[in-house]
């Protein structure tokens, strides 16, 4: 009787172990497939990123910017059409300039 109970317990443990093994193998295969997909997507995104960097570099070229500006109706500036406004009172000539003129830069 004891041997029979032991055999049943061992059979149940063997079945549980086999089930766990099959489940682990299935999960392992599923994770491997997911990894392969993620690596393929990574390569695809890297290629797209490189393509976009090249496209951005081309679009940033002065000739491309000028062509795009002309395409929307912009024209180059002409010095005869430029109007210089007087500085506000008390502002000085160098105080609030974003890009400082050479005469405004302090000697170092």
C-alpha positions, 0 to 999 in steps of 0.5 A: 500500500505504501509503495502504491501511494509512493508510486502515485505521488511520484507519477503526479510529480513526474507529470507536473515536471513534464508539464512544467518542462513543456511550458518552459520550452513554449515560453522560451520559444515565444520569447525568442520569437519576440526577441527576433521581432524586436531586433528586426524592428530595431534594424528597421528603425535604425535605417529609418533614422539614418534616412531621416538624418540624411534627409535633414542634412539635405534640407538644411543646405542653403540651396534647399532652404532658398528653393523652399523659401521661393516655393512659398513666395519669399524673395531675398532681401534687398538693401534698398527695401530695408528700414532701420528703426531708431533705438528706444530712448535710454536703451543705448546702442549695445545694451539689448542687441541679441547678436552684438555688433563688433563695436559693442564687444568688449576687448578681452 
